[in-house]
């Protein structure tokens, strides 16, 4: 997903934030990951484009982007967060803890799960980006 598909300029301006070259570079670095990217990976990609960007700038930008709904974050392995550009439709993933491979889960499957939680527990889930970690079929066979 590309941030070019989101009117990030409008969103940032409407919320009183400037669209700086550093913020655009960081958005580009998130997109270049083509999925969930760690803070370190985003920082490394951003530094290739602008050697003046420091880690704190990347961290603050990621926090801002999350607040504005431009970026979503997930716990990748319990120690580190992963970031990706928000997609227009809800989307869900399985992430292998061993090899890091990501698999998409179709929305009807997750929606059925959410509906079961509503029926059985009376709980209305509002999350539109679910990530489950485990072992992919290849890693399970190898272990």
Secondary structure as UniProt FT lines:
FT   HELIX           3..5
FT   TURN            6..7
FT   HELIX           8..14
FT   TURN            15..16
FT   HELIX           21..32
FT   STRAND          37..38
FT   HELIX           39..49
FT   TURN            51..52
FT   HELIX           55..67
FT   TURN            68..69
FT   STRAND          71..75
FT   STRAND          81..85
FT   STRAND          91..96
FT   TURN            97..99
FT   STRAND          102..105
FT   HELIX           107..121
FT   STRAND          129..134
FT   HELIX           137..142
//
